Amino acid sequence: MTTQAIEDYLKVIFKLSSAGKKVSTSAIAKKLSVAQASVTGMLKKLAEMHLIEYLPYKEIRLTEAGRKIALETIRHHRLLELYLKEAMGYSWDKVHEEAEHLEHHISEEFEEKIDEFLGRPTVDPHGAPIPTKDGHLPEETYKPLTQVKPGTRAVIRRVSDDDPEKLRYLGKLNLYPNTEIDVLHREPFNGPTKIKAGDKMHYLSKELCDNIYVDEIA
């Protein structure tokens, strides 16, 4: 049997690894807002359960069993986010926190009902891919807006959901997934990027651009 804490740890390990970041006790502690000593204790427990490969001072890796649990938890989370938005009218900046609470408590039958009700969706409200029921997660090839050269036309595909304030701000600008933009100019020394969306001009900070992932349009 897994617990909410176990699922949270496995999900964080998976996300850190998928983002190409070092999976360390300090990185996990920061993501979960817990003490490093608590992380060390849980990692030992997860290793004993054969859910991770863990040696002190070495990078942490999920086993196949750990990866399966992580992806199932992420699937629950992203389906719930979309359900809260589409069926219950939540704004996209509020669904993440609600889904964090609910993802550990829904049954497989309820998950299937949500998936069917939503028409078998492939992405959540922020554009993040929803793992399939058999544990497949499509590989993303999007790049952060900071890496797109001025003079390029692109379409927003995903926006990080880590910060509700940023989501609220981008929502005010109508910069949602599937919005086409023109990257017009970028100020030097990490300055803002000027974009055009529809007939509106916007200046976005580097911090915001780092959280917006796009496909370039040929």
Beta strands, then each sheet from edge to edge (+ up, - down):
strand 1: 52-53
strand 2: 61-62
strand 3: 143-144
strand 4: 152-159
strand 5: 180-186
strand 6: 193-197
strand 7: 200-204
strand 8: 212-216
sheet 1: 1+ 2-
sheet 2: 3+ 8- 4+ 5- 6+ 7-
end
